[in-house]
Amino acid sequence: MAQGTPQVNGFDTVLVLDYGAQYGQLIARRVRECRVYSELIPHDASIERIKGFKPKGIILSGGPMSVYVDDAPKVNPEIFALGVPVLGICYGAQGIALELGGTVARTGLSEFGKTTLSVIKPGLILESMRPEEQCWMSHRDSITEPPPGFEVLAASSGAPVAAMEDRERGFYAVQFHPEVVHTPKGMDVLRSFLYKACGCAPSFTPASIIEEAIKKIREQVGDSKAILGLSGGVDSSVAALLMYRAIGDRLTCVFVDQGMMRMREADRVVETFSGTFGIPLVSVDASDRFLDKLKGVTEPERKRKIIGEEFIRCFEEEARKLIDARFLVQGTLYSDVIESGTRQAAKIKSHHNVGGLPEKMDFELVEPLRWLFKDEVRAVGEELGLPEHIVWRQPFPGPGLAIRIIGEIDRERVDVLQRADAIVQEEIRKAGLYRELWQCFAILPVIRSVGVQGDERTYGYPIAIRAVTSDDAMTADWAHLPYDLLETLSSRIINEVPEVNRVVYDISSKPPSTIEWE
Ligand code: XMP
């Protein structure tokens, strides 16, 4: 399915047309937080494509350009003939002004950051606002004259028309950004537009998402069978539960234990899915196989390649046994769909994802999470009764502990790292910090240093602790963990893991470091 192809479902839908905004995705997320389904599509999407979504409203996002530069994206005038309300934000607001006969000019008064909004008349979209409100602006050009038929609702010192509306035709525009938290009444603006202008119902809830997802899966899969690569992470777990609800025992999950999961995690995956939920699960203990292949390997990219390939081989072997399965389930998220067309980052590491599509396999894909953001997947997981430790599990790399043992991997080292890491997990949870942190874990650099314990010389491993905060893993800060907690971690690890005689804390941010050490 190409990016932006209508996912058409039973929800009232409001489209966000992306003019290159930093906050395009955020607008769609905010609309969804108002319980109205939203998708982000390119600003130059054809009108037929837009109609295909059957939108109840359209939002035009901000963008980095001036409306006056030569190749500035234009607002497609056909949008105004669709008969649905339109809300322009920042660049989108200026686009509406220009297209409908207003003026946009450079006033010489740019506004960036927190700005005071003077509300002249609340109208429909500013109805919750008092005469003075804080908002967040980011613009150089301003609307100086509204188009015919529009009423000016608000101004700021740099924007003579900071909000305007033509209620009769259903066109609304705000120069400020209602989607960011620095506009405290921003969500009210969106709610007014969605509920009052567009007449949307706030029906995009976890329960109705589940119902809709099940309906779509049944439509796609019919009476056929499907297999799913289960990793124990939240995405593949939620996908498994949705699939199971939709097609029951015609789903088989395949869990490949490469022997490099966290302590007891492999057992817990089997217990949860096979035991608690009764989902047909093939569990493959492939730890010997993986460790054999990794013997003597220290180079990080080689490790990743070996593990990625071996994983696919194991998965394929199991999949071949399920000869009558026609569908392969993947936990692709909506953010992957949005980003897949645009991401052009240099390759830093070869990521391997459990459930990664085996090449040359004769399956059709089912992607039940393709229209959901991560927080929505979590909410659905909670609604489905998935245990907390899975719903809120921090990201865990496909190659697992293999890329946290810096040097050659063997069973003993995996075991040392598992025990040290279990202490990190336990103490961070006890301190109530688990959900706040993007990730926290232990690393075992395969070097030794001298220590002294009980008057005896020791020559043991160090353990490094990594704890980071992040929004999306693209950048990260090292977490300022309390000293007391670091002290507890250090003494517990050294006392309880005899192979370790030193604990260090990683205080590097990303960039220039990465989150994982390999
Ligand atoms: P880095 O180390 O590049 O990691 O800062 C960014 C995020 O990606 C996770 N990660 C992976 N996830 N397969 C995955 O599914 C992988 O091969 C992989 N490698 C790194 C990492 O844990 C962090 O959240």
Boltz pocket constraint, residues with backbone or C-beta under 6 A from the ligand:
constraints:
  - pocket:
      binder: B
      contacts: [[A, 348], [A, 349], [A, 350], [A, 351], [A, 352], [A, 353], [A, 354], [A, 395], [A, 396], [A, 397], [A, 398], [A, 399], [A, 439], [A, 473], [A, 510], [A, 513], [A, 514], [A, 515], [A, 516], [A, 517], [A, 518]]
      max_distance: 6.0
